[in-house]
């Protein structure tokens, strides 16, 4: 065998450590003049670009190092989507510290628990959250310093402001000079059952997840796009979009704290946005706003919808009324969060026509490269992927959690798969259909009823703004479904109207035993329906 045979000499490629700071250095060098537009906390519009954001992020890195922040230290943020928050992300992770995004929509007790569990040393916060910060710092002894993401004129207390902190420092800071397996970011689950749990993302997992998201079947972002990041940066790292826009060099719009339909519409139109993403409730409210004001989205081409299943009525409204394609996604914090995508159909699905394509788009979709999945029975045995048998959904991949932060045991089965807590089917085309969360599944007379399917159909009623289905105890069948509906403004409806609307669309034994109408639907900290609160509100059928 020849001495120069490649099999004898090992890896001849460069070692290029996959650290997440590289996204911003790439954007600054090759897309440096690309706009980054922010609606500030005070409502004003500011404009920056990737080159300026990288320079300022390095100033923050230098300031953090000068004040003793080191690799592995947790630096928390309590902020909305702004350019300063993006600078904070990269300034923290560039030096090997851990960016811990706190969700300001959580209860004070939950935030205190999370910050204590993470042992956060610093907190960078929007000034609007000063009252909450004052409460937290008294309960979190590890918290050494609070910095407000503003200038000195807007500083709400005696704590330093961001602009003063970074002033006087240089930009000659070495980023990414460490192992790619070191932690970059920390996100906690919403804690719908028990205490929230921490998911610690590595630099390597963040890079691989971003490359997955940039593929043509997922975000498909390019430098020709203008992306409005409506997913909060404290929610599963804004689905990886802040890294993806930097990698692609896409023009970026950050909406700050104003996420109401009128404010978002203004930005979508004035900044000529082509791509955006948010949970279904954001787009449901947007459609109602557009209808009420007879408005159109003139530049938006596609929206990423995740967090919960996209109702058929919403998908049709976006496509038929606004000409917007829905990129239907499923994932979770533990997956970084991309799990499956349903958007561009396989050739076999596309050949069956638009209605079949829509039916598949309503499913949660297929895995991109970098994710694998299976369904199992209660004993962990694999089930057939026939689109009929439902079971526990389990996933594996380099951006999937192995172990929760602070815990000693891996959260994987014998084959190395993580149990998502979802129940679903996988069909012959490889499409995942989530039928329920394990904790939300309705078991009636020994058979499962899909609350997701019923509520998606009910949401299509012309008088419905939102719909949810929960299990209520039943003396004979163990559990039966209750349909909870929030009506559109100014309309009235009866239970019979909704039950009649469902007639023929679901099996007879799936039909809800009752329908109740509520003035407000409880939403969780990430904007999703909070079924836990609904179950507390309706522990029994009305009149029982």
Buried (B, 14 or more C-beta within 10 A) or exposed (E): EEEEEEEEEEEEEEEEBBBBBBBBBBBBEEBBEBBBBBBBBEEEBBEBBBBBBBBBBBBBBBBBBEBEBEEEBBBBBBBBBBBBBBBBBBBBBBBBBBBBBBBBBBEEEBBBBBBBBBBBBBBBBBBBBBEBBEEBBEBBEEBBBBBBBBEEEBBBEEBBBBBBBBEEBEEEBEBBEBEBEBBBBBBBBBBBEEEBBBBBBBBBBBBBBBBBBBBEBBBBBEEEBBBBBBBBBBBBBBBBBBBBBBBBBBBBBBBBBBBBBEBBBBBBBEBEBBBBBBBBBBBBBBBBBBEEEEBEBEEBBBBBBBBBBBBBBBBBBBBEEBEBBBBBBBBBBBBBBBBBBBBBBEEEBEEEEEEBBBEBBBBBBBBBEBBBBBBBEEEBEEBEBEBEEBBBBBBBBBBBBBBBBEEEEEBBBEEEBBBBBBBBBBBEBEBBBBBBBEBBBBEBEEEBBBBBBBBBBBBBBEBBBBBBBBBBEBEEBEBBBBBBBBBBEEEEBEBEBBBEBBEEEBEEEBBBBBBBBBEEBBBBBBBBBBBBBBBEEBEEBEEE
